[in-house]
Amino acid sequence: MNKPFFSIVVPTKNRPELLSSVINSILEQDFQDFELIISDNSDTADSQNVVSSYSDVRIKYFKTGSLSMVDNWNFGCSNVTGKYLLIIIDKYYMKPHVLSLLYSNICVNNPCVISWRIDIEPLNSQRLLHFHGKNTTYSKNTSEIIGNIVRMDGSFEDTDLLLPRGRNCCISESLYRRIVNRTGSFSSGFSPDYSIAFKILFETRSIMIMDCSLYSLHNNLEKYSNGRMSVTGSSQLLNYMGVSNDIYTTVMYGQPIPIFTSLSAIIYEFMSVSKQYGFHGTICESNYYVALYQLISSDARLFGRHWRYRRIQLNLLKNKLIESDLDSNLKEELFKLFRRIDIHFPLVLLRKIKCHVFRKIMHYMEMHVYEYYT
């Protein structure tokens, strides 16, 4: 039996309302040489019923259940037979012609990994069909990316967008096997996407980046976002990930600063993976304090109903800075920077509100025009 060129893995749990859109976006691709593996970690049969409505022989359905989020990702990936592996989350939408575009790129460049950006668009938006960006490819040295992470300087946010986090990349079967053979699993820790990203960085010398969006995130509600649930301290995150409350303790005390945010989880994964690869670099602690404070302070979502949680985190961060071994002059400079961040927070909030209102207006106009002409 011939191998399919692409193996596409869709890990899911208790989200039957999202499955049809991602399955349809894959089956409607013009490049047809693929298999679709659905790793369903749901507690009920609702998602299975959705998959049963499709008769395509390329769909391989697995009911897992009672697995952690990481183990569910690993189970789906362990059943691939294709030459290249893609992971797409159930709340994503694969844009038209993505597989044919990747196939053409692979035939020309033969990369072991290709990474791309992800849009955030409503499911009924016509922009889902468009590739946003320059549609160009370039190579990035992985040692440079690792250096940016270790320094935690102003370029970290841009670096984060480049990371091949499993859910925004295509990797070769050989790279997948190398990672599993070296570390024991494809993803690990608490954040499967970031653990995959860091394993890819340590396993390869360079990654190919497509400067355009191939997926769209069409449902960014808090209940569907692990990042949002983590920064708001939501207990729903523990249930979805299939882990206990120990996650907070483990992540908090596995890194320089015991604060649980999406950034701290990322750094925890980086430190865990770096140990597996014998990398002894240490995170720049002072820049990490600043990055955490900036993240917590500038998050407009925490200004509303989650403001108490935000204030507790900021106070804890300040106390940890006082207790740290950093030079006293450096501590004072960091506190001055914190105060400047606090002063600018209302302006950040205003900009976020203006952007949100603008997006709402543009979406309304887009849908009005679409409905008028249809």
C-alpha positions in Angstrom: 0.0 0.0 0.0 1.4 3.4 -1.0 2.1 6.0 1.7 0.0 9.1 1.6 2.1 12.2 1.1 0.5 14.1 4.0 -0.8 12.8 7.3 -3.1 15.3 9.0 -3.8 14.9 12.7 -6.8 16.6 14.4 -6.6 16.2 18.2 -9.9 17.1 19.8 -11.8 16.9 23.1 -15.5 17.7 23.8 -15.8 20.1 20.9 -18.2 18.4 18.5 -19.5 21.8 17.4 -16.1 22.7 15.9 -15.2 19.4 14.1 -17.3 19.7 10.9 -15.6 23.0 9.8 -12.1 21.7 10.1 -12.9 18.3 8.5 -14.6 20.1 5.6 -11.7 22.5 5.1 -9.4 19.5 4.8 -11.5 17.3 2.5 -12.1 20.2 0.2 -8.4 20.6 -0.6 -7.4 20.3 -4.2 -4.4 18.1 -3.3 -6.0 14.8 -2.3 -3.1 12.6 -1.4 -3.5 12.6 2.4 -4.9 10.7 5.4 -6.9 12.4 8.1 -6.4 11.1 11.6 -8.8 12.2 14.3 -7.7 11.6 17.8 -10.9 12.1 19.9 -10.3 12.4 23.6 -13.9 13.3 24.3 -15.9 12.2 27.3 -19.0 11.6 25.2 -19.9 10.1 21.8 -20.9 13.5 20.3 -17.7 14.0 18.3 -17.8 10.4 17.1 -21.2 11.0 15.7 -20.0 14.0 13.8 -17.2 11.9 12.2 -19.5 9.1 11.4 -21.5 11.4 9.1 -18.5 11.3 6.7 -17.8 8.3 4.4 -14.4 9.3 3.2 -12.0 6.3 3.4 -9.1 8.7 4.2 -10.5 9.5 7.6 -9.1 7.3 10.4 -11.0 7.8 13.7 -9.6 6.9 17.1 -11.5 7.2 20.3 -8.9 7.7 23.0 -10.6 9.2 26.1 -9.1 9.8 29.6 -5.8 10.9 28.2 -3.9 14.1 28.9 -3.8 16.7 26.1 -0.2 15.9 25.4 -0.8 12.1 25.3 -3.8 12.6 23.0 -1.6 14.6 20.5 1.1 11.9 20.8 -1.4 9.1 20.1 -2.7 10.8 17.0 0.8 11.4 15.7 1.9 7.8 16.4 -0.7 6.5 13.9 0.6 8.5 10.9 1.9 6.8 7.8 2.5 9.7 5.5 5.7 11.3 4.4 4.9 14.7 6.0 3.0 15.4 9.2 0.6 18.2 9.9 -1.4 18.9 13.0 -4.5 21.1 12.9 -6.5 21.9 16.0 -10.3 21.5 15.9 -10.9 25.3 16.2 -8.8 26.0 13.1 -9.7 26.2 9.4 -7.4 25.1 6.6 -7.4 27.6 3.8 -8.0 26.4 0.2 -5.0 25.1 -1.8 -2.8 24.8 1.4 -1.7 21.2 0.7 -0.9 21.9 -3.0 1.1 24.9 -1.9 3.1 22.9 0.6 3.6 20.0 -1.8 5.1 22.4 -4.4 7.4 23.9 -1.8 8.5 20.5 -0.6 9.3 19.3 -4.1 11.5 22.4 -4.7 13.2 22.8 -1.4 12.9 19.4 0.3 12.8 21.0 3.8 12.4 18.9 7.0 10.1 21.5 8.5 8.0 24.4 7.2 6.3 26.9 9.5 3.7 29.6 8.9 1.4 32.1 10.5 -2.2 31.7 11.7 -5.0 34.3 11.1 -7.8 35.0 13.5 -11.0 35.3 11.5 -14.7 34.6 12.2 -15.9 31.3 10.7 -18.4 32.9 8.3 -15.9 35.5 7.1 -14.9 35.6 3.5 -11.3 36.4 4.6 -11.0 32.7 5.6 -10.3 32.0 1.9 -7.4 34.4 1.6 -3.7 34.0 2.2 -2.6 37.0 4.2 1.1 37.9 4.0 3.8 38.1 1.4 3.6 34.5 0.4 7.4 34.2 0.4 9.6 31.7 2.0 12.9 32.1 3.8 15.2 30.0 6.1 15.9 30.9 9.7 18.8 29.5 11.8 17.5 27.7 14.8 20.5 28.7 17.0 19.5 32.3 16.4 15.9 31.6 17.5 17.2 29.8 20.6 19.4 32.7 21.4 16.5 35.1 21.3 14.5 32.9 23.7 17.4 32.7 26.2 18.0 36.5 26.1 14.3 37.2 26.5 14.8 40.6 24.9 12.5 42.8 22.9 12.6 40.4 19.9 11.0 37.5 21.9 7.5 38.3 20.8 8.6 38.2 17.1 10.5 35.0 17.8 7.3 33.4 19.3 5.5 34.0 15.9 8.2 32.0 14.1 8.2 28.9 16.3 7.1 25.7 14.6 4.6 24.7 17.2 3.2 21.6 15.6 -0.2 23.2 15.0 1.4 25.7 12.5 4.0 23.6 10.7 4.6 20.6 8.4 7.4 18.2 9.3 9.0 15.3 7.6 8.5 11.7 8.8 12.3 11.4 9.4 12.3 14.5 11.6 9.3 13.2 13.6 11.1 9.8 14.1 14.3 11.5 15.2 12.5 13.5 17.8 10.6 10.5 19.2 13.7 8.3 19.2 15.8 10.9 21.1 13.2 12.2 23.6 10.7 9.3 23.9 7.7 11.3 22.6 6.8 14.0 20.0 5.2 16.4 22.6 5.7 16.5 26.3 5.2 18.6 29.4 2.0 20.6 29.7 2.0 22.6 26.4 2.2 20.1 23.5 2.6 22.8 20.8 5.6 24.6 22.5 7.3 21.3 23.5 7.2 20.3 19.8 8.5 23.7 18.7 11.5 23.5 21.0 12.3 19.9 20.1 12.3 20.9 16.4 14.6 23.8 17.2 17.1 21.6 19.0 16.9 18.8 16.4 17.4 20.9 13.3 19.9 23.6 12.2 17.3 25.7 10.3 13.6 25.9 9.6 11.8 27.2 6.5 9.2 29.9 7.2 6.4 30.8 4.9 5.5 34.5 5.5 1.8 34.0 5.1 -1.2 32.4 6.9 -2.3 28.9 5.9 -4.7 28.3 8.8 -7.3 30.5 10.4 -8.4 30.4 14.0 -12.1 30.9 13.6 -13.2 30.6 17.3 -11.1 32.4 19.8 -13.5 32.2 22.8 -11.9 31.8 26.2 -13.3 28.3 26.6 -11.5 27.2 23.4 -8.2 28.9 24.3 -5.7 27.3 26.7 -3.7 30.6 26.6 -6.6 32.6 27.7 -7.6 30.1 30.4 -4.1 30.1 31.8 -3.8 33.9 32.1 -7.2 34.1 33.8 -6.5 31.2 36.2 -9.4 29.2 34.9 -9.9 25.8 36.3 -11.4 24.7 33.0 -7.8 24.5 31.7 -7.0 21.6 34.0 -10.0 19.6 32.8 -9.3 20.1 29.1 -5.6 19.3 29.4 -6.4 16.2 31.5 -4.0 17.1 34.3 -4.3 17.8 38.1 -3.8 20.9 40.1 -0.1 19.9 40.3 0.4 21.6 37.0 0.5 25.0 38.7 3.0 23.9 41.4 5.2 22.0 38.8 5.3 24.9 36.4 5.8 27.5 39.1 8.8 25.9 40.7 10.4 24.6 37.5 11.6 28.0 36.4 13.2 31.3 37.7 9.9 33.0 38.7 7.0 31.1 40.2 4.2 32.8 38.3 1.8 30.8 36.1 1.0 32.6 32.9 1.1 31.5 29.2 4.7 32.9 29.1 5.8 31.0 32.2 4.5 27.8 30.7 6.4 28.5 27.5 9.7 29.0 29.4 9.0 25.9 31.5 8.7 23.8 28.3 11.9 25.4 26.9 13.9 24.6 30.0 12.5 21.0 30.1 13.3 20.3 26.4 16.7 22.0 26.6 17.7 19.6 29.4 16.8 16.6 27.2 19.2 18.0 24.5 22.0 18.8 27.0 21.7 22.6 26.4 22.9 24.5 29.5 21.9 28.1 28.6 20.0 30.0 31.2 17.2 32.5 30.7 18.1 36.1 31.3 16.2 36.6 34.6 15.9 40.4 34.5 14.5 40.4 31.0 12.1 37.6 32.1 10.8 39.8 35.0 10.1 42.6 32.5 8.5 40.3 29.9 6.2 38.8 32.5 5.2 42.2 34.0 4.6 43.6 30.5 2.5 40.5 29.6 0.3 40.7 32.8 0.0 44.5 32.8 -0.8 45.0 29.1 -3.4 42.2 28.8 -6.7 44.1 28.5 -8.7 41.0 29.2 -7.4 41.1 32.7 -8.6 44.7 33.2 -12.2 43.5 33.4 -13.6 40.7 35.4 -10.1 39.2 36.0 -8.5 42.3 37.5 -8.1 40.7 41.0 -6.2 37.8 39.5 -4.0 40.2 37.5 -3.3 42.3 40.6 -2.3 39.3 42.6 0.1 38.2 39.9 1.7 41.6 39.7 2.2 41.8 43.5 3.7 38.3 43.5 6.0 39.2 40.7 7.2 42.3 42.6 7.8 40.3 45.8 9.8 37.7 43.9 11.9 40.5 42.4 12.7 41.8 45.9 13.7 38.3 47.1 15.8 37.6 44.0 19.6 37.6 43.9 19.8 40.4 41.3 21.9 43.4 41.9 20.1 46.1 44.0 20.7 48.8 41.3 19.2 46.5 38.7 16.2 45.8 40.9 15.6 49.5 41.2 15.8 50.0 37.5 13.3 47.2 37.0 10.9 48.8 39.5 11.2 52.1 37.7 10.3 50.3 34.4 7.4 48.6 36.1 6.0 52.0 37.2 6.3 53.3 33.6 4.4 50.2 32.4 1.7 50.9 35.0 1.4 54.5 33.8 1.0 53.4 30.1 -1.5 50.7 30.8 -4.6 52.9 30.3 -3.2 53.9 26.8 -2.6 50.2 26.0 -6.2 49.4 27.1 -7.6 52.2 24.9 -5.7 51.0 21.9 -6.9 47.4 22.4 -10.5 48.7 22.7 -10.2 50.8 19.6 -8.8 47.8 17.6 -11.6 45.5 18.9 -14.3 48.0 17.9 -12.7 48.5 14.5 -12.6 44.8 13.9 -16.3 44.5 14.9 -17.2 47.3 12.5 -15.2 45.8 9.6 -16.7 42.4 10.2 -20.2 43.9 10.3 -19.6 45.7 7.0 -18.1 42.6 5.4 -21.1 40.5 6.3 -23.5 43.2 5.2 -22.0 43.4 1.8 -21.8 39.6 1.5 -25.4 39.2 2.4 -26.5 42.0 0.1 -24.8 40.5 -3.0 -25.9 36.9 -2.2 
